[in-house]
Amino acid sequence: MEKAVCNHGFFMMAPNVWDPKSKSLTRPLTLSNSSSVSVTISHPRTLSFLVIQVHGINNVSRVDEELILQQVGRMLRISAEDDRDVTEFQQLHEDAKKYGFGRIFRSPFLFEDMVKSILLSNITWERTLGMASSLCILQSKLADGTVSSQTNKKRKRVVKARKETSGNFPSAKEIASLDKELINEHCKLGYRANWIVKLAKMVESGKLNLEEMESRDMKAEEVSEKLKKLKGFGPFLTATVLMCIGYYHLVPSDTETLRLFREQYLKYNDIIIVLLILPLRLTHEDNDESRQPSCGTGTNGYEDDRQSM
């Protein structure tokens, strides 16, 4: 299970909590009434199946049980289609089969993957982790009524100080009910807040059908064109989301990708690495996100380091 989870940075982003000692993943999942429940997923060596522990609920309904299984299945890519992809990949790369690699971790829902991809835009990895955590804290406040889209900004609410707790990752419905100013007040996402709110409203209005995009009935090129029409989705974000859906023909390359290539391969074969890096550099420089103004020079007052994860 560790190889199916700890294979790229999304597993480190809230609300995911990976325990390296028990090799288990804990996070909230969504129930049929839109509330959340904390679950822990593990794969004991003595068992041939996953163990899913549901916390805080004595009896889980059949409907909720099915929803939990669907979300776990999506995160760990447990399906006949995913098995076929892994088999084909491991046939091409013997080392992948030898070390049990081939599944790329993702979120319970595509919307979360898309928002987390946006959080990677022109920012340090530390700030990305902080923004994801802030969004989960905001979701907790939305769930308990501490924060509401109907809050009158002209009147200061007196709220007793309490320890901030992390909730689930906010859904498209929750984000669509908010404005970018409120999100930035709590999460400091900068220009990303505008992108995320617009994305959520498109999903909620039906203008963007995520289920259709993820059904794999659409060709990769069609999905790619839909993504590129979204605010902020240049080559890097598009490739990242395509990877989460299950299309692997584009490599999500950023400045960190270039750094790793230089460190690992440049000293061995300068000619080969130039051929590898040049397309990545062109993609990065042509990325819509890379042309966004730094928040430090804009009107929202948030300073962004122009680096990627």
C-alpha positions as semicolon CSV with decimal commas, in nm:
position;residue;x (nm);y (nm);z (nm)
1;M;0,000;0,000;0,000
2;E;0,288;0,236;0,071
3;K;0,390;0,231;-0,296
4;A;0,032;0,305;-0,402
5;V;0,014;0,609;-0,172
6;C;0,359;0,761;-0,131
7;N;0,444;0,812;-0,498
8;H;0,390;1,185;-0,547
9;G;0,319;1,492;-0,338
10;F;-0,061;1,474;-0,320
11;F;-0,046;1,218;-0,039
12;M;0,125;1,481;0,180
13;M;-0,148;1,741;0,126
14;A;-0,430;1,786;0,377
15;P;-0,654;1,624;0,471
16;N;-0,437;1,317;0,401
17;V;-0,234;1,193;0,699
18;W;0,013;0,913;0,628
19;D;0,154;0,718;0,923
20;P;0,491;0,571;0,816
21;K;0,506;0,341;1,119
22;S;0,175;0,165;1,063
23;K;0,183;0,239;0,688
24;S;-0,175;0,359;0,704
25;L;-0,360;0,655;0,554
26;T;-0,617;0,851;0,755
27;R;-0,846;1,119;0,614
28;P;-1,213;1,226;0,603
29;L;-1,440;1,083;0,334
30;T;-1,782;1,206;0,224
31;L;-2,108;1,035;0,324
32;S;-2,444;1,033;0,146
33;N;-2,575;1,327;0,352
34;S;-2,267;1,536;0,252
35;S;-2,118;1,509;0,601
36;S;-1,771;1,364;0,653
37;V;-1,633;1,071;0,846
38;S;-1,272;0,992;0,931
39;V;-1,139;0,662;0,796
40;T;-0,808;0,481;0,823
41;I;-0,693;0,261;0,536
42;S;-0,425;-0,002;0,586
43;H;-0,299;-0,325;0,434
44;P;-0,158;-0,557;0,700
45;R;0,105;-0,792;0,562
46;T;-0,081;-1,094;0,694
47;L;-0,394;-1,011;0,494
48;S;-0,466;-1,020;0,122
49;F;-0,714;-0,731;0,139
50;L;-0,734;-0,372;0,261
51;V;-0,869;-0,285;0,604
52;I;-1,087;0,027;0,622
53;Q;-1,164;0,153;0,972
54;V;-1,449;0,404;1,004
55;H;-1,416;0,626;1,311
56;G;-1,700;0,780;1,510
57;I;-1,986;0,578;1,359
58;N;-2,121;0,256;1,506
59;N;-2,330;0,149;1,209
60;V;-2,245;0,239;0,850
61;S;-2,536;0,220;0,607
62;R;-2,509;0,019;0,287
63;V;-2,522;0,341;0,085
64;D;-2,242;0,502;0,285
65;E;-2,038;0,183;0,276
66;E;-2,057;0,185;-0,104
67;L;-1,957;0,553;-0,116
68;I;-1,658;0,491;0,110
69;L;-1,545;0,199;-0,105
70;Q;-1,580;0,410;-0,421
71;Q;-1,366;0,688;-0,274
72;V;-1,099;0,450;-0,147
73;G;-1,102;0,274;-0,483
74;R;-1,044;0,601;-0,664
75;M;-0,761;0,710;-0,435
76;L;-0,573;0,382;-0,470
77;R;-0,684;0,313;-0,829
78;I;-0,856;-0,015;-0,754
79;S;-1,049;-0,108;-1,067
80;A;-1,020;-0,341;-1,364
81;E;-0,920;-0,047;-1,584
82;D;-0,648;0,063;-1,341
83;D;-0,521;-0,295;-1,315
84;R;-0,491;-0,307;-1,693
85;D;-0,297;0,022;-1,699
86;V;-0,058;-0,103;-1,431
87;T;-0,003;-0,432;-1,613
88;E;0,075;-0,256;-1,942
89;F;0,312;-0,015;-1,768
90;Q;0,496;-0,292;-1,586
91;Q;0,533;-0,488;-1,909
92;L;0,719;-0,189;-2,052
93;H;0,929;-0,132;-1,740
94;E;1,055;-0,443;-1,563
95;D;1,186;-0,246;-1,265
96;A;0,836;-0,109;-1,201
97;K;0,705;-0,464;-1,171
98;K;1,002;-0,568;-0,960
99;Y;0,946;-0,288;-0,708
100;G;0,566;-0,291;-0,725
101;F;0,531;0,056;-0,875
102;G;0,259;0,164;-1,117
103;R;-0,033;0,325;-0,934
104;I;-0,038;0,704;-0,897
105;F;-0,216;0,825;-0,583
106;R;-0,505;1,067;-0,619
107;S;-0,796;1,216;-0,422
108;P;-1,144;1,073;-0,356
109;F;-1,289;1,315;-0,614
110;L;-1,156;1,479;-0,929
111;F;-1,250;1,827;-0,806
112;E;-1,005;1,790;-0,515
113;D;-0,731;1,683;-0,757
114;M;-0,797;1,988;-0,974
115;V;-0,789;2,232;-0,683
116;K;-0,471;2,076;-0,544
117;S;-0,314;2,109;-0,887
118;I;-0,397;2,480;-0,881
119;L;-0,230;2,508;-0,541
120;L;0,097;2,398;-0,706
121;S;0,102;2,707;-0,927
122;N;0,409;2,932;-0,884
123;I;0,462;2,862;-0,517
124;T;0,695;2,677;-0,282
125;W;0,597;2,329;-0,167
126;E;0,574;2,450;0,193
127;R;0,320;2,716;0,096
128;T;0,124;2,463;-0,111
129;L;0,092;2,237;0,193
130;G;-0,016;2,534;0,404
131;M;-0,287;2,640;0,159
132;A;-0,430;2,287;0,141
133;S;-0,439;2,273;0,520
134;S;-0,612;2,612;0,539
135;L;-0,881;2,499;0,296
136;C;-0,954;2,196;0,515
137;I;-0,977;2,418;0,824
138;L;-1,217;2,644;0,633
139;Q;-1,430;2,340;0,543
140;S;-1,452;2,251;0,912
141;K;-1,576;2,602;0,988
142;L;-1,832;2,581;0,709
143;A;-1,954;2,247;0,845
144;D;-2,002;2,372;1,202
145;G;-2,144;2,710;1,098
146;T;-1,855;2,921;1,226
147;V;-1,814;3,059;0,874
148;S;-2,101;3,109;0,632
149;S;-2,140;3,248;0,283
150;Q;-2,417;3,464;0,431
151;T;-2,190;3,626;0,688
152;N;-2,240;4,002;0,689
153;K;-1,892;4,143;0,639
154;K;-1,996;4,484;0,774
155;R;-2,072;4,339;1,115
156;K;-1,800;4,180;1,319
157;R;-1,906;3,851;1,466
158;V;-1,793;3,775;1,818
159;V;-1,669;3,419;1,817
160;K;-1,511;3,251;2,115
161;A;-1,152;3,154;2,053
162;R;-1,116;2,783;1,987
163;K;-0,856;2,551;1,853
164;E;-0,881;2,527;1,476
165;T;-0,958;2,177;1,357
166;S;-0,910;2,038;1,010
167;G;-1,209;1,909;0,819
168;N;-1,251;1,741;0,484
169;F;-1,132;1,900;0,162
170;P;-1,407;2,146;0,056
171;S;-1,642;2,028;-0,216
172;A;-1,731;2,218;-0,532
173;K;-2,068;2,305;-0,374
174;E;-1,902;2,453;-0,065
175;I;-1,647;2,655;-0,264
176;A;-1,911;2,780;-0,510
177;S;-2,110;2,928;-0,221
178;L;-1,817;3,151;-0,121
179;D;-1,645;3,449;-0,279
180;K;-1,273;3,480;-0,339
181;E;-1,237;3,750;-0,072
182;L;-1,369;3,525;0,204
183;I;-1,150;3,238;0,088
184;N;-0,842;3,459;0,085
185;E;-0,930;3,595;0,428
186;H;-0,907;3,243;0,569
187;C;-0,666;3,066;0,332
188;K;-0,452;3,333;0,161
189;L;-0,457;3,166;-0,180
190;G;-0,391;3,486;-0,374
191;Y;-0,504;3,480;-0,738
192;R;-0,568;3,105;-0,706
193;A;-0,886;3,179;-0,509
194;N;-1,042;3,333;-0,819
195;W;-0,950;3,028;-1,030
196;I;-1,090;2,787;-0,770
197;V;-1,420;2,974;-0,724
198;K;-1,473;2,992;-1,102
199;L;-1,397;2,620;-1,132
200;A;-1,640;2,531;-0,852
201;K;-1,919;2,741;-1,003
202;M;-1,871;2,579;-1,344
203;V;-1,894;2,234;-1,185
204;E;-2,202;2,322;-0,980
205;S;-2,379;2,485;-1,275
206;G;-2,318;2,181;-1,494
207;K;-2,106;2,372;-1,745
208;L;-1,817;2,142;-1,658
209;N;-1,910;1,776;-1,621
210;L;-1,633;1,609;-1,422
211;E;-1,797;1,267;-1,434
212;E;-1,794;1,282;-1,814
213;M;-1,430;1,389;-1,817
214;E;-1,336;1,104;-1,587
215;S;-1,544;0,834;-1,755
216;R;-1,262;0,760;-2,001
217;D;-1,527;0,761;-2,275
218;M;-1,379;1,091;-2,391
219;K;-1,049;1,087;-2,575
220;A;-0,750;1,230;-2,392
221;E;-0,726;1,512;-2,646
222;E;-1,088;1,612;-2,581
223;V;-1,035;1,620;-2,206
224;S;-0,715;1,818;-2,256
225;E;-0,895;2,080;-2,465
226;K;-1,165;2,119;-2,199
227;L;-0,902;2,168;-1,929
228;K;-0,703;2,423;-2,128
229;K;-1,014;2,641;-2,156
230;L;-1,031;2,672;-1,777
231;K;-0,882;2,976;-1,608
232;G;-0,520;2,910;-1,514
233;F;-0,488;2,568;-1,675
234;G;-0,173;2,576;-1,882
235;P;0,035;2,270;-1,982
236;F;0,154;2,187;-1,629
237;L;-0,187;2,192;-1,458
238;T;-0,348;2,017;-1,755
239;A;-0,091;1,737;-1,752
240;T;-0,127;1,695;-1,374
241;V;-0,506;1,660;-1,393
242;L;-0,483;1,425;-1,692
243;M;-0,247;1,207;-1,488
244;C;-0,500;1,201;-1,203
245;I;-0,776;1,096;-1,444
246;G;-0,562;0,820;-1,593
247;Y;-0,403;0,968;-1,906
248;Y;-0,025;0,946;-1,884
249;H;0,094;1,065;-2,225
250;L;0,195;1,409;-2,093
251;V;0,452;1,457;-1,817
252;P;0,365;1,727;-1,559
253;S;0,698;1,908;-1,578
254;D;0,794;2,213;-1,372
255;T;1,110;2,371;-1,234
256;E;1,155;2,084;-0,989
257;T;1,142;1,837;-1,279
258;L;1,420;2,030;-1,452
259;R;1,628;2,040;-1,134
260;L;1,602;1,663;-1,085
261;F;1,693;1,595;-1,447
262;R;1,998;1,817;-1,418
263;E;2,114;1,659;-1,093
264;Q;2,056;1,299;-1,196
265;Y;2,146;1,290;-1,564
266;L;2,333;1,597;-1,688
267;K;2,667;1,477;-1,555
268;Y;2,633;1,149;-1,746
269;N;2,526;1,253;-2,092
270;D;2,493;1,620;-2,181
271;I;2,345;1,552;-2,526
272;I;2,067;1,325;-2,402
273;I;1,971;1,555;-2,116
274;V;1,947;1,856;-2,348
275;L;1,704;1,662;-2,565
276;L;1,502;1,574;-2,256
277;I;1,507;1,913;-2,088
278;L;1,440;2,132;-2,391
279;P;1,076;2,020;-2,442
280;L;1,014;2,048;-2,067
281;R;1,159;2,398;-2,058
282;L;0,949;2,508;-2,355
283;T;0,638;2,364;-2,192
284;H;0,717;2,536;-1,863
285;E;0,786;2,873;-2,022
286;D;0,469;2,850;-2,228
287;N;0,264;2,767;-1,919
288;D;-0,022;3,010;-1,852
289;E;0,047;2,996;-1,480
290;S;0,410;3,105;-1,524
291;R;0,290;3,431;-1,676
292;Q;0,067;3,517;-1,382
293;P;0,181;3,825;-1,189
294;S;0,329;3,761;-0,849
295;C;0,072;3,818;-0,578
296;G;0,324;4,039;-0,405
297;T;0,292;4,292;-0,688
298;G;-0,084;4,265;-0,720
299;T;-0,369;4,400;-0,514
300;N;-0,424;4,110;-0,277
301;G;-0,099;4,156;-0,088
302;Y;0,010;3,792;-0,077
303;E;0,368;3,723;-0,170
304;D;0,435;3,414;-0,382
305;D;0,772;3,255;-0,446
306;R;0,784;3,172;-0,814
307;Q;0,885;2,814;-0,755
308;S;0,708;2,483;-0,786
309;M;0,689;2,179;-0,564
